[in-house]
Amino acid sequence: MDWFRDVTDISAGAWTALAAWLAVVAGVAALVYAWRQYQRAREQTAEALQPNVAMFMEPSATDWHLVELVVKNFGRTPAYGIRFDFANPPTVGKYESAYEDRYVDIAQLNLPAEIPYLAPSQEWRIVWDSALDRRELGEAIASRFDGAVTYYDEPKTGGRRKQRNQFRSTAVLDWATLHPVERLELLTTHDLARQEKQKLELLRNLLTYYHYATSESREEVLRVEINRVRAAADELRERYRAEYNHTPVNHTPVNHTPVARVPINQAPVNHTPVARVPINQAPVNQAPVNQAPVNANGAFEDAHTTIINGRHRRDLA
């Protein structure tokens, strides 16, 4: 109890001095806390107002298989002097200079040395490559690229240089992270018009053949042409069934009755057979005909037809 007696014996002046010191300590602590809060708020404001440039890749809005490299400023202030920094620069195939053996050279993507200025929400983009062509190249071309973009918050001025801050944003560009390139394509008006034109050309050649074939009156010659057309229809039907059922085509030779070929009204039949009428540089038995298949007795039978719409692409493998 001695310490309690000592405390009670302190004079009023000592208590006043102690209270004053405690007030000073509390004031200093409050000032330190306020200063730290001010510095933190200032840093947050400066961070919110600084430029924020990011680099990424995304499919093109006009053609889904084209992938673009995009550099965009997501910040609230402009970015200056944007430069690319890659350990391994992005590559692309030089498809326009492919060799006869269908090999292509791999070259670096043509990137600018510097993007001078990007305003807030402004972006710079370039078409990088086609996902379909890149899939055909396979492992011959790299798919992952680690890089970064460096930029400043102030422009570079001549003479007296104003202090400016440099920023750096890293990025990983990986083609494996994109959506698969297999996709159902909708036909455009141009594609539909081209298909209708090809169908009309096929019909015109068939009518031309029919015009010359029906001018013949001898039964043996007509029988040869009938067998020839039937063989072409059977082969076409078997190919469609094989594509639909994913089974190999049965290439069974057709036994044609050998007869002598004679001219039909000065138009030789052996010079204009149905299998040799050119339709877009392809034989008739290779072009799809939109008609119902015919059995051996000449009657129509039901069959499922699968129409595959798509664009032909060159093989680069």
Residue, then its C-alpha position, 0 to 999 in steps of 0.5 A: m500500500d506504500w505505492f498508493r500512499d505515494v500516489t496520493d501524496i503527489s501535489a496538484g502541480a505534478w498532476t497538472a504536468l503529467a496531464a500536459w505530457l499525456a496531452v502532448v503524447a496524444g497530440v503527436a500520435a494523432l498527428v502521426y496517424a493523420w499524416r499517414q492517412y494523408q499520405r495513403a490517400r494521396e498515393q491512392t489518388a495518384e494511383a487512380l489518376q495514373p495511366n494504366v496500359a495493358m496488353f492482351m489478345e482477343p478475336s477480331a469483331t469482324d472475323w472470329h478466327l482472326v486474333e488481334l494484339v491489343v494495347k489499351n490505356f485503362g487509366r484516367t490520364p494519358a500514357y506516353g512513350i509506350r514500348f514493347d518488351f519481349a523475351n521472345p518476340p511474337t511470331v507469325g507465318k508468312y503465308e503470302s510467300a509459301y513455298e511449292d511444298r506448302y512450307v511457310d517461313i516463320a517471322q516476327l510480328n511487325l510491331p512499332a518501335e514506340i506508340p507515342y500517345l494513348a489517351p484514356s480508354q484509347e487502344w491500339r490494335i493489330v491483326w496478329d494471325s489466323a487461328l485456323d492457319r496457326r492450328e495447321l502449322g501445329e508445333a512448328i510455331a510457338s504459342r506462348f509469349d511472355g512480354a511487357v509494355t513500358y510507358y510514362d505519365e508525362p511526355k518527353t520534352g526537349g531541353r529541361r526535362k520534367q521529372r516523369n514516372q515510368f510504369r511497366s505492365t507484364a502480359v502473357l500472350d498464350w494461344a492455348t487460352l483462346h477458344p477452340v477454332e472449331r466453330l459452326e459458321l453461318l453462311t453469308t449472302h455471298d456464300l449462298a449466292r456462290q452456291e446457287k450459281q454453282k448449282l445453276e452451272l451444274l444444271r446447265n451442263l446436265l441439260t446440255y448432256y440430256h439434249y445430246a443424249t436424247s437425240e439418239s434412237r438406238e437402244e444399245v447406245l442409250r443403254v450405255e449412257i443410262n448405265r454411265v449416269r447410274a454409275a455416277a449417281d451410285e458413286l455419289r450416293e455412296r460417298y455421301r453415305a460414307e461421309y454421313n456414317h463415317t464409313p469407307v466408300n465401297h469402290t465396286p467397279v461397275n460392269h458396263t456393257p461394251v458396245a460400239r460408240v457411234p455418233i449422234n447427229q454429228a455429235p459423238v457420244n464418246h466425246t461428251p460423256v456425262a462423266r467428262v462434262p467439265i463443271n468448274q474444272a471438276p468431273v460430274n461424278q465428283a460434284p454433289v447433286n441435290q436429287a434423291p438417290v435411285n436404286a437398281n430398279g430405277a425407283f427413288e429411295d429415301a436417303h439422308t443428305t448432309i450438307i456441310n457448309g464451310r470454306h476451304r483452307r489451304d493445307l500447311a501441314 
